[in-house]
Amino acid sequence: MTRTLWDSTVGKKTIMAVTGLVMLGYLVAHMVGNLKIFFGPGEFDGYAHWLRTMGEPVLHYEWALWLVRVGLVAAVVLHGVCAYQLSRRDIRARPAKYVHKRARASYATRTMRWGGIILALFIVWHILDLTTGTVHTGFEAGHPYQNVIDTFSTWYGNVIYIVAVLAMGLHVQHGFWSAAQTLGVGNATRDRILKTLANLLAAVLTVGFISVPVAVMTGVVS
């Protein structure tokens, strides 16, 4: 049964839809957490500390956080692998160019693949920058507020982050509606509502994430 689900096109699309919704849930939670930076270092650093102690005393220090990380990595890998395999199937199914041009797809649809690659590369950068500090000069473990300020005090930190967030917005805009169709939620009467919700989610997430580097650049957060 599992093998059949993985091998079929419908199965891969279903896996992409489910993992996409898992990642969307994480993005919403992550954005809400990021916005705590507007309440000062005590609030933001306290939130970062809570992430490592959540689940105690049932779970040990950072166990819950690592469970979330492992689950998120699994979702990202499954999503990416299915997207690549479906893309290869699509190419093999139509090796020759269309005689007639297809209807022009939305900008988000045409950039889904590149957007996915940009986001995958950004995830690696983001971890190395604000989690491990590998590419972050002056990184201070246990001081997430100051590390965020340092990152967004550099032009390249802002450019990388904002480009990735814009790509994320486009990905969410198309991906949410596509996931709804795959899971059978959409129909003729719900399509307008789903597309509006997709646009709203994409807009809120984009503005929410970008507000942090903008606040640092403009001195609102320092």
Secondary structure, DSSP 8 states (H G I E B T S, - for coil): -HHHHHHSHHHHHHHHHHHHHHHHHHHHHHHHHHGGGGG-HHHHHHHHHHHHHTTTTTS-TTHHHHHHHHHHHHHHHHHHHHHHHHHHHHHHH--S--SS------HHHHTHHHHHHHHHHHHHHHIIIIIS-TT-TT--TT-HHHHHHHHTTSHHHHHHHHHHHHHHHHHHHHHHHHHHHHTT---TTTHHHHHHHHHHHHHHHHHHHHHHHHHHHTTS--
